[in-house]
Structures are given as C-alpha cells and as structure tokens.
Amino acid sequence: MKNKRIADLQRKLIDNNLDVYYLNSCDYHLSEYVPVYFRTIAYFAGFTGSVSTLLVDREKAYIFVDGRYHLQAEQECVPNDVEVIKLGTEGALNPEDFLAEDYKGKTVGLDGKRTSIDFAKKLREKGLNIRSLDLYSDLIENRAPLKRDKLKELEIEYTGQSRMEKLDNVRYCLDGKVHIINNLESIAYLLNLRGNDIAYTPVFMSFLIFYEDDVYFFIDVERLKAETLDSLYEDGIIIRPYGSYYEFLKTIRKKTVLLDEYKVNYETYRNLKRRGNTIIHMTSIVEEMKAIKNDTEIENIIKANVYDGVAMVKFLKWMDSQDKESLDEYEVADTLNGYRLGYKAFDLSFNPIVAYNANAAMMHYGPTPEKCSKLKNEGILLIDSGGQYKEGTTDITRTFALGPVSDEVKKHFTLVLKSMFNLSEVKFMSGLSGKQLDILARKDLWEEGIDYRCGTGHGVGQVLSVHEAPPNIRYMKTASGSEDYPLRPGHVVTDEPGVYLEGKYGIRCENMLLVRKDIANEYGQFLSFRTLTMCPFDLKLIDKRYLDDKSIAALNRYHKEVYETLAPYLNDEEKEYLKKATREI
C-alpha cells in the first residue's frame, strides 16, 4: 500500500523542480534529541528512533540508520513503503555518498535551518546542486507546538562558575572575533540556565552571538522570569526575540566569524557568507569548557550517581520480589521511573530502555503501553536508564536474569562484564583518544568473533544531554572525528560494551567514568578512570570460567565500594538485599 504522506512530499518535489529531498532528525540547533515539533521523519516514515536520515525522490523513499536501529527501522519503516539502508553493513552508503552516486548533477532540496554546514558542504563537493527550502511543514497535520515555559537558573553551588566568568573566558579566547552558537547545550551551560523544551534534556530554543564587546541572546523575553531578566541585564547580555536571529545575521558584514560546521546550521552560513564575512570553521571553545567538569561539578556528579544508585537498588529489590509473569516491560519501566522521580531526580535523562530477551537486541528499543512484551520467569531483562538531578545527569545499564538462562547467555554476559572492567581499570598516557582505548572493551568479544555496531562510550553532560561531545570511545569514524579527540581530566564518559544477537537477546553493562590524573613520572602524565555509577551487577549471570583473577578482583572491589557508598542511604531490609547482591565471588 502506497504511503500517502510520502506521496504528498513527492508531488511537492515535482512542483518545485527537485530531484530528491533530504530530511534529518535534527531541529534548528542540530540537536540529537529534539522537541516533538521536529519529529518529521516519524510523521513521514514511521520511524521513532532518535537519529536517522530520510531521502525521498520522485519514485522511492530511503531511511538511513546506524547499528542501534537496524531492527527497529525494519519493523517500523518497511510497512510504510520506506527502504531501510543499514549503515555499517557491507555495501551500505552513507547519505552523502548515496546522493553523490545516484543523483550527481541533480538538485537536492533540504531545510537549511535543520542541516549542518558540514553536510551541505559535502554535497556541494560531490557535485550536487542544493536548494534550501522547507518543503514539508505545511504537509504535517496536528503538529505539536514548541514549549514556551519559563527558564530556571542553576545556582553556582551546582555550576561552580558564574555566568560572567564563563562569558569572560569565551571573550578572552575570541580576541574580538564574532562567534555564533546554535548548540542548545552550550547556551544553557554558558548562561547557567535550564529549560524543558526537549524531553529529558533541560535546554531551551535560543541562539547566542558574541559580537564585538556584546553578547546577544535570542530568546522570547516572556520566557524569562523578572529576576532572570535582571541578572542577564546585570551581566551585560542583550536580549533579542528568538525569531529575529536571521535578520540580525544580515547586519554582520566583513567580520571574522568563528563557526562550528557540525553544530551551526547551513542557513546561518548562507546569511554570513553573502555579506563578505570571513568564516573560520572550528570547534567552539564552549564545547571543551562544558565537557571538562570543574571541581564543584565533579563533586555534584558523584552525588548524583549515589542518589541514582539508591533509587536503582530500591527498584532492584522490588523487582527481585515480583512474580515476573505478572509484569510487562512497560510496567517495569514505569515502576523504575517512579523510584527515580520519587527520590531525588527532577526528570529522567532519557526514556528508559526495558527490553526482554530478543527485544534487547534492538539497542534503543523502548516499550509503550501499546507495544511491549510480557515477562516470564526465565531469560534476561536489559534496563538502560538514567536521571536528571540538580547535581548532574546519569546513565546506567544493567542486565539481569529473570530465571533460568542458557550457558551461552552466561558466557556472553561474563565477557561483556569483563570487557567493561578492561576499560574502566586501565591506566593510560595523557593524550590518548577514545579510538585508541576502544579495543580494550572489545578484544575479549572480538576473540569470540563478536562486535557491537555502536560506540563503547560517549560523553555525559552536566544537567544537560546524556550524550555530550567531544568525548567519544569508538573505533568507527564519525563525521566530526570526535573519536580522535583526547580524553582529558574532568571528562565524564560511559563504558558500555555489549552483545546483540538478532532474534535471541541483547546484553549490555554500563557504568559512568570520570577521567582523572594518575601518576606523573619520567614517561609523562598518566590518566585513569574513577567509576561514578554505584549499582550491583547480577551475580547469577556470571560464569567464572570466563573471568581472570584481575577481573574478579575488580568486580569484588567495585561491589565493596557500592555497598559502602549506598548502605548509609538504605533501610535495614534494603541493606540486607544489597549486601547479598554485592557479595564476593
């Protein structure tokens, strides 16, 4: 059956003399997670994952997804007459190479406000003509509005630096150059403000421009409380309406402008380039500022993970007492959310993944009331979840047995757990990147002929997005090259190897790590990791035949620390449960 929504888009292609139209999953700020308003790929193709690309030509539609979403896209998009391109598999071209091969010399339509400078530049370099226009908005029925709630200030006891200190640091680095920031996390970080425009990520729709001696903040003034407006004014920040941003760009002429081509939209570039400005493409200094946590932020993120661990232990104790056959995945997710939000969290950091057996092979599977599996007193359950606390953002995955499991499951779980500790226990030279360290988390799985089609770890924001650049632990190449970025003291990253067997099960173990200085000697500065996440692993899934003495010692040390850290926050029954869960092996 023909997809009517895709057909409507194809008619507009013809009407506008376009050969193919490009749609990504971003918003005007190139965010990974976006307001519902921007979930246009879900509208046209039915895909509900967070990252994808949709190409629609006059005859067909194609969706491009990475390894996290291969199975999900097959299930959601094929019934909607959309062909799935599985990135990372043999012969699968990325969107720009696909366009260059099939549409060279043709005209590609795209929304320049939702496309990065880098992507548009690649298309031009590959011989494609591009036209920036919104071809789709008037086709979307009942589109959700953008949020307009008031913003909140994050106090210095949580940020460790005042707004003025951060702004002055940026000005010092700019040395009079113009700097334009589209990235919402960077703006929230710099201004010590938080919002709720995007689910689970406390940011707000805005732009920021450093222009000569002034800082321009593009946000509708009714979103600011009187005291916030006063404090911004005291810090010399000039407020302009959100919708006036592109008109303001037209006033910037013959200046040297710093842009991050991966995080600034193409429409911004077009406006600046037309007016004789010299464009310098570089990673914003703000990216590194927010990624390196200061002493106050580190103290707070440690607290946040303790609070998260307490909520997790309370949940795991509840889960352990249940007849699993009386539950489904959605009920489990809802109960876990209740424990987190009922303790210290003000929000979740993402929609939890609660996946039973084969569902867990889909890395970003999420149960809904209408679509979820019943549990049984057998097999395994994977739970990937996290919270937003005033002290920080958390991300944790645990896989545990609901009853009897096969020897193969135990083997794979044990290898994943060992792989996680292989990375978290390493001491390494300063200057090494995530790409260079990634093999530590994969080598034991590679020896079994197994790999996972995603990174091993990502950066985590501070009361911001659960995914934060630039820290990135993976051997696979990314568009921005973040895998080559050196890990530095103060970075917070995840460590989450896994095994995903289609139609059978998925296993993942994940802890958050803080990069810290270790010894310094004649060879230079060494770095190591401090584990932040405090929560037990399921000992019932361990087969000691696949662990060496070093791994066993690491697990026992970790479980001892988990018990000693969390016990003061628990009642007697909870302590007893945790003591058993963290016993030595």
Phi and psi in degrees as a GROMACS rama.xvg file:
@    title "Ramachandran Plot"
@    xaxis  label "Phi"
@    yaxis  label "Psi"
@TYPE xy
-65.6427  135.711  LYS-2
-76.5383  109.685  ASN-3
-62.5209  -38.3582  LYS-4
-66.4925  -40.9074  ARG-5
-65.234  -40.7331  ILE-6
-60.6639  -39.339  ALA-7
-62.8712  -40.7868  ASP-8
-66.0743  -38.6865  LEU-9
-64.7004  -36.5827  GLN-10
-63.5931  -37.6957  ARG-11
-70.7291  -30.021  LYS-12
-57.4502  -49.2114  LEU-13
-64.3223  -44.2086  ILE-14
-61.173  -29.4377  ASP-15
-103.79  12.8507  ASN-16
56.4291  41.1296  ASN-17
-106.357  148.415  LEU-18
-92.8308  -31.3605  ASP-19
-156.397  149.785  VAL-20
-121.891  138.198  TYR-21
-108.061  128.251  TYR-22
-130.369  131.52  LEU-23
-113.335  -175.958  ASN-24
-98.4761  15.5657  SER-25
-86.8518  173.156  CYS-26
-108.532  -163.944  ASP-27
-67.7459  -10.9301  TYR-28
-113.144  10.1537  HIS-29
59.7282  34.4181  LEU-30
-72.1363  150.639  SER-31
-73.631  -49.9963  GLU-32
-97.7997  137.619  TYR-33
-131.949  159.318  VAL-34
-60.8767  155.542  PRO-35
-54.6874  -32.7837  VAL-36
-50.7837  -33.1794  TYR-37
-97.9445  6.77778  PHE-38
-82.9317  62.3014  ARG-39
-76.5652  -30.5614  THR-40
-65.6814  -38.3978  ILE-41
-60.053  -37.9925  ALA-42
-66.1413  -45.7307  TYR-43
-84.7236  -37.9447  PHE-44
-110.843  -13.6864  ALA-45
85.8224  0.868914  GLY-46
-83.2714  127.998  PHE-47
-106.104  2.3396  THR-48
-69.1026  167.438  GLY-49
-83.7937  -22.1913  SER-50
-133.919  125.529  VAL-51
-169.139  170.359  SER-52
-131.83  136.982  THR-53
-117.835  126.411  LEU-54
-114.835  129.045  LEU-55
-124.613  117.701  VAL-56
-105.45  -168.744  ASP-57
-73.3808  -11.716  ARG-58
-119.787  -36.2921  GLU-59
-135.658  170.689  LYS-60
-133.437  140.471  ALA-61
-130.929  137.302  TYR-62
-117.563  135.759  ILE-63
-110.094  124.237  PHE-64
-136.233  148.553  VAL-65
-84.4856  -177.878  ASP-66
-60.4106  -21.4725  GLY-67
-66.5465  -24.1493  ARG-68
-122.499  10.2031  TYR-69
-54.5095  -51.4414  HIS-70
-69.3846  -41.8572  LEU-71
-61.7501  -43.1071  GLN-72
-65.4801  -38.9836  ALA-73
-57.5472  -44.8601  GLU-74
-69.6186  -37.5436  GLN-75
-92.7227  -29.8778  GLU-76
-101.817  -36.1868  CYS-77
-57.6084  -42.6949  VAL-78
-63.4607  -17.0617  PRO-79
-98.5683  19.2452  ASN-80
64.6822  35.9059  ASP-81
-120.464  126.196  VAL-82
-79.6659  134.793  GLU-83
-95.3005  124.426  VAL-84
-102.402  113.93  ILE-85
-91.5239  97.936  LYS-86
-61.3918  141.716  LEU-87
93.6893  -8.02327  GLY-88
-99.5163  161.484  THR-89
-59.1981  128.699  GLU-90
84.1582  -6.32361  GLY-91
-82.0063  120.568  ALA-92
-90.0133  146.321  LEU-93
-72.9215  166.164  ASN-94
-56.686  -41.0067  PRO-95
-68.7606  -37.9645  GLU-96
-71.6739  -36.1943  ASP-97
-60.3652  -45.3494  PHE-98
-64.3932  -42.6943  LEU-99
-63.8838  -35.5936  ALA-100
-77.2886  -40.6162  GLU-101
-98.6344  -16.9323  ASP-102
-133.024  23.1107  TYR-103
-57.514  133.165  LYS-104
82.0026  -6.5864  GLY-105
-91.2625  176.367  LYS-106
-106.111  123.926  THR-107
-103.605  126.059  VAL-108
-92.6301  144.073  GLY-109
-156.734  160.257  LEU-110
-90.8071  106.053  ASP-111
-62.6402  -22.4266  GLY-112
-77.0575  -13.8683  LYS-113
-119.362  14.7065  ARG-114
-122.825  137.096  THR-115
-73.3268  155.114  SER-116
-58.3808  -43.2404  ILE-117
-57.585  -45.6607  ASP-118
-67.6746  -44.153  PHE-119
-61.9488  -39.9866  ALA-120
-62.9643  -41.7062  LYS-121
-61.6397  -40.1814  LYS-122
-64.2597  -42.5902  LEU-123
-64.0265  -41.1026  ARG-124
-64.3798  -25.1996  GLU-125
-92.9593  11.7624  LYS-126
85.2352  19.7322  GLY-127
-100.118  144.437  LEU-128
-89.8931  135.026  ASN-129
-123.943  143.023  ILE-130
-126.793  129.554  ARG-131
-92.5522  113.843  SER-132
-160.451  149.214  LEU-133
-87.5991  104.631  ASP-134
-96.3484  -7.13832  LEU-135
-118.316  -26.8831  TYR-136
-57.4785  -40.4384  SER-137
-75.541  -3.45778  ASP-138
-90.4801  -18.4528  LEU-139
-85.1128  120.146  ILE-140
-88.5511  144.612  GLU-141
52.8348  45.3305  ASN-142
-68.5918  132.411  ARG-143
-65.2613  137.923  ALA-144
-74.7912  160.131  PRO-145
-75.5205  148.67  LEU-146
-73.4359  153.293  LYS-147
-132.232  23.0975  ARG-148
-69.4855  160.072  ASP-149
-67.7867  148.459  LYS-150
-85.6598  158.232  LEU-151
-118.408  145.017  LYS-152
-89.6594  138.315  GLU-153
-97.403  119.794  LEU-154
-67.3349  157.271  GLU-155
-64.2166  -23.4061  ILE-156
-64.9835  -15.9185  GLU-157
-104.841  -30.1379  TYR-158
-90.7819  -30.9485  THR-159
77.9165  -11.6787  GLY-160
-142.598  142.974  GLN-161
-77.0628  163.726  SER-162
-58.667  -45.165  ARG-163
-63.314  -39.5881  MET-164
-59.6559  -44.5245  GLU-165
-64.8819  -45.1232  LYS-166
-63.6244  -40.3861  LEU-167
-64.9157  -37.1911  ASP-168
-62.2405  -41.283  ASN-169
-67.0104  -45.9797  VAL-170
-57.1155  -41.6412  ARG-171
-59.4523  -42.2466  TYR-172
-72.1178  -29.6687  CYS-173
-75.2003  -31.3352  LEU-174
52.6389  45.9715  ASP-175
89.0116  -6.90399  GLY-176
-76.7191  156.479  LYS-177
-81.3327  137.178  VAL-178
-133.201  125.817  HIS-179
-113.428  127.262  ILE-180
-117.312  120.933  ILE-181
-99.6107  -25.5672  ASN-182
-66.9967  122.775  ASN-183
-67.7917  -36.1489  LEU-184
-66.2478  -38.6314  GLU-185
-64.1916  -40.8174  SER-186
-66.7934  -45.6097  ILE-187
-60.5765  -42.2788  ALA-188
-62.1313  -50.3211  TYR-189
-61.6591  -40.498  LEU-190
-92.0325  -1.63506  LEU-191
54.2586  39.4892  ASN-192
-120.064  152.734  LEU-193
-137.189  151.31  ARG-194
-137.172  -163.366  GLY-195
-141.604  32.4764  ASN-196
-66.9926  -29.9307  ASP-197
-117.066  131.238  ILE-198
-56.7795  130.101  ALA-199
74.0906  -9.79916  TYR-200
-121.637  109.148  THR-201
-79.339  64.1934  PRO-202
-118.832  -178.101  VAL-203
-148.769  148.25  PHE-204
-69.9761  117.686  MET-205
-168.057  166.203  SER-206
-128.69  157.584  PHE-207
-138.318  134.182  LEU-208
-131.021  124.508  ILE-209
-90.1043  113.507  PHE-210
-132.361  112.061  TYR-211
54.2587  -121.46  GLU-212
-94.0151  0.587357  ASP-213
-107.273  157.777  ASP-214
-120.344  122.146  VAL-215
-105.49  127.968  TYR-216
-115.547  113.071  PHE-217
-95.2442  99.2608  PHE-218
-154.874  145.798  ILE-219
-69.8403  127.902  ASP-220
-62.7911  -26.8392  VAL-221
-68.0027  -9.77498  GLU-222
-85.2045  -4.06043  ARG-223
-107.223  128.42  LEU-224
-65.0286  157.649  LYS-225
-57.6887  -42.8694  ALA-226
-68.791  -32.1459  GLU-227
-69.3444  -42.8382  THR-228
-60.3537  -42.5277  LEU-229
-62.329  -44.1803  ASP-230
-70.0289  -35.2244  SER-231
-64.4365  -41.4635  LEU-232
-63.2346  -41.8645  TYR-233
-62.5825  -30.087  GLU-234
-87.8162  7.07062  ASP-235
78.0843  20.2446  GLY-236
-89.3257  131.434  ILE-237
-96.2009  123.888  ILE-238
-91.8213  132.701  ILE-239
-131.561  150.302  ARG-240
-59.0054  144.125  PRO-241
-54.7055  -42.3716  TYR-242
-73.7615  -5.59363  GLY-243
-94.8417  4.51996  SER-244
-58.3733  -50.5427  TYR-245
-68.7268  -32.6159  TYR-246
-65.1734  -38.7884  GLU-247
-63.9126  -37.4088  PHE-248
-57.5741  -32.4512  LEU-249
-66.6533  -15.9995  LYS-250
-88.1477  -9.12877  THR-251
-89.3354  111.886  ILE-252
-132.961  136.355  ARG-253
52.9657  43.3302  LYS-254
-113.352  164.06  LYS-255
-92.7262  119.387  THR-256
-119.782  128.901  VAL-257
-94.5065  125.08  LEU-258
-131.496  141.278  LEU-259
-92.4091  108.633  ASP-260
-68.1836  -12.6871  GLU-261
-92.9218  -16.3722  TYR-262
-125.706  5.59661  LYS-263
-118.572  138.183  VAL-264
-78.222  157.565  ASN-265
-64.2454  -32.987  TYR-266
-64.0405  -35.9229  GLU-267
-61.2092  -47.4022  THR-268
-59.4691  -45.6357  TYR-269
-58.9886  -44.033  ARG-270
-64.2454  -38.8828  ASN-271
-75.8177  -40.1119  LEU-272
-65.7446  -33.5171  LYS-273
-67.1951  -16.3766  ARG-274
-113.073  27.4658  ARG-275
73.7661  17.5715  GLY-276
-79.6262  147.154  ASN-277
-90.9376  118.825  THR-278
-98.4391  126.354  ILE-279
-112.318  118.829  ILE-280
-89.3908  121.445  HIS-281
-159.685  154.788  MET-282
-65.3935  133.31  THR-283
-63.9127  138.442  SER-284
-57.8008  -26.4662  ILE-285
-65.8638  -31.1682  VAL-286
-59.1573  -45.1218  GLU-287
-74.0703  -36.4962  GLU-288
-57.0525  -48.5219  MET-289
-77.0793  -24.8955  LYS-290
-74.8319  -31.1157  ALA-291
-90.6348  105.294  ILE-292
-73.0924  137.172  LYS-293
-81.5488  177.077  ASN-294
-59.2034  -39.9914  ASP-295
-66.0076  -43.0169  THR-296
-64.7298  -38.8611  GLU-297
-64.6676  -44.4374  ILE-298
-58.1171  -39.8276  GLU-299
-73.8016  -38.429  ASN-300
-68.5247  -30.021  ILE-301
-63.2322  -45.2001  ILE-302
-61.374  -44.1389  LYS-303
-58.539  -40.563  ALA-304
-72.1147  -28.4651  ASN-305
-66.3066  -48.3724  VAL-306
-58.3334  -41.5934  TYR-307
-65.6049  -38.5493  ASP-308
-64.3947  -38.6944  GLY-309
-62.0023  -46.9077  VAL-310
-60.9641  -40.7179  ALA-311
-65.4104  -41.9933  MET-312
-65.1945  -41.5931  VAL-313
-59.6179  -42.1657  LYS-314
-66.2502  -45.7929  PHE-315
-63.5183  -36.8459  LEU-316
-62.6212  -43.7715  LYS-317
-61.103  -46.6221  TRP-318
-61.1344  -39.0194  MET-319
-65.2558  -25.3746  ASP-320
-89.2286  -4.43034  SER-321
-91.8733  150.875  GLN-322
-77.7089  110.494  ASP-323
-60.1036  -28.9302  LYS-324
-72.2892  -7.49319  GLU-325
-90.8943  -0.330663  SER-326
-118.962  157.885  LEU-327
-124.766  172.707  ASP-328
-59.9672  -40.9007  GLU-329
-66.7009  -40.1885  TYR-330
-62.1057  -38.6616  GLU-331
-64.7197  -45.7608  VAL-332
-60.4896  -43.3817  ALA-333
-64.3603  -39.9506  ASP-334
-66.4541  -43.5783  THR-335
-59.912  -44.0915  LEU-336
-58.144  -39.5963  ASN-337
-62.8919  -40.7762  GLY-338
-64.8504  -40.8354  TYR-339
-68.3233  -53.0705  ARG-340
-70.4601  -22.8186  LEU-341
-83.4437  -4.80039  GLY-342
-106.355  -87.6981  TYR-343
-124.73  -16.8968  LYS-344
-74.3111  141.473  ALA-345
-94.0343  -11.8964  PHE-346
-164.755  173.283  ASP-347
-87.4663  160.56  LEU-348
-94.8883  -11.8729  SER-349
-172  165.544  PHE-350
-68.8734  122.61  ASN-351
-63.2704  143.922  PRO-352
-94.3233  113.53  ILE-353
-122.82  107.345  VAL-354
-132.897  124.035  ALA-355
-96.2864  129.11  TYR-356
46.5108  -114.625  ASN-357
-62.592  -29.1625  ALA-358
-60.9803  -29.1086  ASN-359
-73.5187  -12.1625  ALA-360
-70.2535  -17.9666  ALA-361
-89.6729  107.936  MET-362
-59.4029  -32.1766  MET-363
-117.615  36.6353  HIS-364
-65.362  139.334  TYR-365
-137.342  122.432  GLY-366
-72.8106  149.544  PRO-367
-128.233  165.11  THR-368
-57.7503  -31.7108  PRO-369
-86.3598  -23.823  GLU-370
-135.543  93.1371  LYS-371
-157.143  160.233  CYS-372
-101.406  144.57  SER-373
-73.3125  145.71  LYS-374
-88.3754  162.694  LEU-375
-131.328  166.318  LYS-376
-84.5999  48.7294  ASN-377
-164.394  164.58  GLU-378
80.5581  -166.309  GLY-379
-128.205  154.78  ILE-380
-126.4  128.752  LEU-381
-104.16  130.195  LEU-382
-128.62  114.918  ILE-383
-113.972  121.112  ASP-384
-155.502  174.582  SER-385
-174.625  168.598  GLY-386
-131.355  158.831  GLY-387
-105.925  120.686  GLN-388
-119.032  157.085  TYR-389
-60.6261  -23.6963  LYS-390
-84.6449  -20.9461  GLU-391
164.759  -179.587  GLY-392
-111.43  137.824  THR-393
-122.575  157.528  THR-394
-152.76  121.992  ASP-395
-145.644  141.204  ILE-396
-127.829  134.343  THR-397
-132.597  141.023  ARG-398
-117.485  130.173  THR-399
-142.487  159.413  PHE-400
-82.4428  138.717  ALA-401
-98.2718  -5.28482  LEU-402
169.583  -151.135  GLY-403
-59.5761  140.509  PRO-404
-134.103  161.239  VAL-405
-76.5841  163.08  SER-406
-62.2936  -34.1076  ASP-407
-63.3856  -42.621  GLU-408
-61.1548  -46.0936  VAL-409
-61.2363  -41.2862  LYS-410
-60.8446  -49.0252  LYS-411
-67.1584  -39.3  HIS-412
-61.3664  -45.3779  PHE-413
-63.6268  -39.7071  THR-414
-67.1416  -37.1851  LEU-415
-65.5605  -44.8884  VAL-416
-61.0923  -44.7926  LEU-417
-61.1303  -40.745  LYS-418
-62.1349  -40.4335  SER-419
-61.5324  -45.4192  MET-420
-69.8652  -30.3761  PHE-421
-55.0185  -38.9757  ASN-422
-80.2893  -48.5778  LEU-423
-68.0129  -21.7868  SER-424
-93.6671  -1.44043  GLU-425
-77.0682  148.39  VAL-426
-108.837  132.288  LYS-427
-142.718  160.772  PHE-428
-73.7422  140.581  MET-429
-58.5967  138.087  SER-430
105.144  -13.0502  GLY-431
-74.2049  148.475  LEU-432
-102.066  169.717  SER-433
-61.2366  -32.547  GLY-434
-63.8207  -38.213  LYS-435
-74.6075  -26.9539  GLN-436
-90.5343  -15.8966  LEU-437
-58.8975  -34.4184  ASP-438
-60.3512  -27.7099  ILE-439
-59.8955  -36.1552  LEU-440
-85.8674  -8.08644  ALA-441
-114.005  -19.7839  ARG-442
-59.4288  -40.3072  LYS-443
-69.8037  -31.0777  ASP-444
-75.8271  -39.8771  LEU-445
-59.9726  -36.5548  TRP-446
-63.0502  -21.5325  GLU-447
-95.5838  5.31203  GLU-448
74.8548  28.6549  GLY-449
-122.092  139.846  ILE-450
-139.121  171.525  ASP-451
-127.171  139.642  TYR-452
-88.3758  50.9905  ARG-453
-159.914  173.904  CYS-454
-71.3859  164.736  GLY-455
-84.5482  -30.6665  THR-456
-158.723  155.468  GLY-457
-135.442  159.732  HIS-458
-69.5235  157.139  GLY-459
-125.9  131.371  VAL-460
-75.9722  168.975  GLY-461
-104.322  98.9998  GLN-462
54.721  45.815  VAL-463
-143.237  -146.305  LEU-464
-71.4255  144.409  SER-465
-69.2662  -18.1466  VAL-466
-113.109  118.672  HIS-467
-133.453  129.298  GLU-468
-84.9929  159.907  ALA-469
-94.3527  -12.9205  PRO-470
-57.5091  135.711  PRO-471
-159.207  124.868  ASN-472
-111.508  103.156  ILE-473
-169.089  152.34  ARG-474
-92.8296  -19.5693  TYR-475
-73.9359  144.36  MET-476
-75.2221  138.099  LYS-477
-112.026  163.212  THR-478
-59.6228  -39.2865  ALA-479
-86.2535  -10.2307  SER-480
72.2447  23.178  GLY-481
-65.5558  -19.2136  SER-482
-66.5234  -19.1533  GLU-483
-92.6607  -0.698344  ASP-484
-76.3512  129.63  TYR-485
-67.1347  140.995  PRO-486
-76.2455  136.629  LEU-487
-129.662  152.439  ARG-488
-54.3594  132.299  PRO-489
101.904  -17.1184  GLY-490
-68.8856  141.863  HIS-491
-115.76  124.715  VAL-492
-132.881  162.722  VAL-493
-98.3136  162.611  THR-494
-135.876  101.561  ASP-495
-145.267  67.3341  GLU-496
-68.3559  165.59  PRO-497
-163.536  170.225  GLY-498
-127.268  129.306  VAL-499
-132.512  109.604  TYR-500
-113.183  109.95  LEU-501
-55.5571  130.378  GLU-502
81.0461  -3.11346  GLY-503
-119.973  -69.1898  LYS-504
-169.541  167.735  TYR-505
-131.911  143.723  GLY-506
-132.554  132.484  ILE-507
-146.315  140.53  ARG-508
-122.515  131.107  CYS-509
-141.045  128.218  GLU-510
-124.517  154.228  ASN-511
-90.7569  142.451  MET-512
-127.37  145.879  LEU-513
-107.189  126.967  LEU-514
-77.5874  131.539  VAL-515
-140.747  160.087  ARG-516
-70.891  142.259  LYS-517
-117.245  -144.474  ASP-518
-70.279  153.708  ILE-519
-124.745  133.356  ALA-520
-148.77  -159.328  ASN-521
-64.7063  -16.9812  GLU-522
-88.7142  -11.9829  TYR-523
123.147  -165.299  GLY-524
-89.8837  126.5  GLN-525
-96.7574  150.735  PHE-526
-121.21  160.725  LEU-527
-150.576  178.415  SER-528
-110.78  144.146  PHE-529
-107.715  126.226  ARG-530
-76.2072  126.539  THR-531
-94.6658  -38.4937  LEU-532
-67.0435  133.887  THR-533
-123.814  96.6282  MET-534
-166.568  138.215  CYS-535
-71.1556  155.534  PRO-536
-96.7156  157.154  PHE-537
-78.504  107.813  ASP-538
-67.0014  -21.5196  LEU-539
-67.4609  -18.5095  LYS-540
-94.8426  0.659266  LEU-541
-90.2519  131.822  ILE-542
-112.131  106.466  ASP-543
-62.8394  -14.796  LYS-544
-63.0878  -21.2454  ARG-545
-103.863  11.4236  TYR-546
-114.236  143.04  LEU-547
-96.5369  173.665  ASP-548
-59.8747  -36.6686  ASP-549
-64.45  -40.9376  LYS-550
-68.6643  -40.0579  SER-551
-63.2863  -42.681  ILE-552
-63.5911  -39.9919  ALA-553
-64.6791  -42.5695  ALA-554
-64.2885  -44.3586  LEU-555
-65.7782  -39.5575  ASN-556
-62.844  -43.9924  ARG-557
-62.3904  -46.7573  TYR-558
-65.1451  -34.3663  HIS-559
-63.3347  -42.9273  LYS-560
-66.1069  -39.7538  GLU-561
-59.2844  -47.1542  VAL-562
-63.8741  -48.3158  TYR-563
-65.4135  -31.243  GLU-564
-76.9945  -43.0378  THR-565
-90.4318  -27.0626  LEU-566
-52.8908  -40.7778  ALA-567
-61.3973  -16.5728  PRO-568
-97.3264  -0.886134  TYR-569
-113.34  155.078  LEU-570
-80.247  177.957  ASN-571
-62.1515  -43.5596  ASP-572
-63.4166  -40.7663  GLU-573
-68.2997  -37.9718  GLU-574
-61.6019  -43.1167  LYS-575
-63.3211  -41.39  GLU-576
-61.7677  -46.4496  TYR-577
-66.562  -36.8008  LEU-578
-61.1673  -42.1261  LYS-579
-68.0945  -40.345  LYS-580
-68.3576  -22.823  ALA-581
-111.158  18.1819  THR-582
-63.5895  153.58  ARG-583
-68.6264  148.923  GLU-584
